[in-house]
């Protein structure tokens, strides 16, 4: 589906009394320009993975988990989309059904495999026709607590989030949500269950309601760390205990993964904010991309932003695509750290393979040529033993159902860390904070007739 046609498509999802409107119809010229930008961007391809089957790890989770915030879990259910067992079961069926995609090869579970803690283990996800996007698939686990969805926060609710991949050409590839509905509406099994759950035939708004309802059952706690916080002092190792102290002090993880710098967060591990941590800033000319984004994308157009974020190098702009504020250039959402061990590779672009790589990135305060780098990024001067302690802590955030997977993954990453530490720079880690260049951006271009000869 051409990008220009995608952008001109307008869909409105009615959620009870509230309307969730995806912006549409930006200028024809901007549509053509964005289509040209997408076509000019590098478009990798790969064979789509087989759609994962729904197994025990896909089942709705029990509220009886140590560390689970029961009241917040219940409060995360919107009044206009109440949970019912039948709606959740329908959402689970849809989540694993490739018939929502244009060619039947991609389901929600393709990028969000329960066996991989609802991620796909790839730097960037593969969609229909083997198209490789620009972003790493975030986990669905605990997404119900997020204040915004996607790495750049372009959707506020799980209902909004569920709709966009269906129509993205690099994901499920449908021309619109109605096309996906038409494919499943032709099946008697779906006709019957939609009528039973919603009282009428399948529709776009009800389709995303069902998927969101299922996703709200995927909360994941009951980790060794949760048992430690609950009072079992033997639930985690001494190394992990040292890591917890470092996490909240010299390792400066609490700058983004705590309630405040003074108040520790033992539940969500995120500030629900956006930060530029120096990822992708050198590989991409973000200043030029920012100017391009301002010209091509109406900041209120969710579909246009979705296209740019997944299909073009403008993906590197992160939150800027939504706010158009220079301070948000290359800023991305702070992820929840639960089950982080088994959601490799890391960061919005999947550029780091192990938790040791992640720690090396932060330890050297990466981003010395980045004028938009978060002020809290600085060299940490952590020793190798201290890095090991923080990684040990992060491993304790693995939920009980992923224990076996976590043990194997920790061993794999540890082995890699012994032979490949591409991000390690000890001199910078123990040196002073470099002087950053000051932000300076101008999108003014010289008209051709004014160009000096």
C-alpha angles and dihedrals in degrees: 000000000000114000092233090058090046092055093047090054113098124196129179121198115202111208105187108291093341122082122217103199122190107208117243149175106047117177118306092234092053089050092054091046093051091049089053090048092052092048091050094049120094107271112194122191135202138165110280112243119244114272107261117242120239107256136164092293089060095059121109110271129244121249088223097092126127108249096017113138099227098186093047090048092055092043090055090071109092120228092236094055108040119184121254127169091239094051091047091051090050091049091051091051091050092046090063098038116107090194088085088071124078095249102025095248102105133056132173087262091059089078096024107048113177090214088063095044089270095305129100104232093237130116089235128008127254120229137180117328088018093287113166117214131208102249138070114241110251118216122265089213109112091357087131088075094053117112089210134015132230125031091283098039094242092149125050101196138038088243091059090044093052093056101052102063089052091065100033110109091218094051122033095343103213117153088229141342091264089063090057090047090051091056094054095035088066089065117086091213091062095041090057098046095045090052090049095048102035104017096241142058121292117293137174096251092049093045093058091041090058094047091048091049090055092047090054089064092061103091117145127197132119092106127151087258091056090053089048092053089046090060108275100125091185094056093094134032127260088250091057091047089055087047091055090056092046090047090061098039131021097008087058093213086136090070088080107005101057138069090249133340088265100037117066121221114219094168116045105014093208138094090209088233135118126250140180105226097171100265116146094353095121098038090056131047093230094179092059091042091052091053090048092049092052090054097045109034132059103217090222094057108096094184093052092048090048091053093049094045095054104028108035142048087254083085086086090068092071115177092009089076088067104034103028087215117140091221088064097054109132092356118143135186120274105246125222108255099216112124088003091144092067099038097074138177099065143223127028092295098040089238098143120067103194141028087245088060089051092050092047089053091054095038092062092043091237120212105068092154093045116104091187096051115138110262091233093062109102140133110289103196092218116167122228090257092052092050088052089052094053091048089050089055093049090052090058089063089073110117121237096255090059098046096113092045090048094054091053094044093050090052091049094050093044091053091050091049090059093058106026125039101152093163097051115114109163095180092057093041091059096036132088122280107274120238109260123220113250118252112262123167132163125172095188111124127195113248112242093245091054095052111119114248 
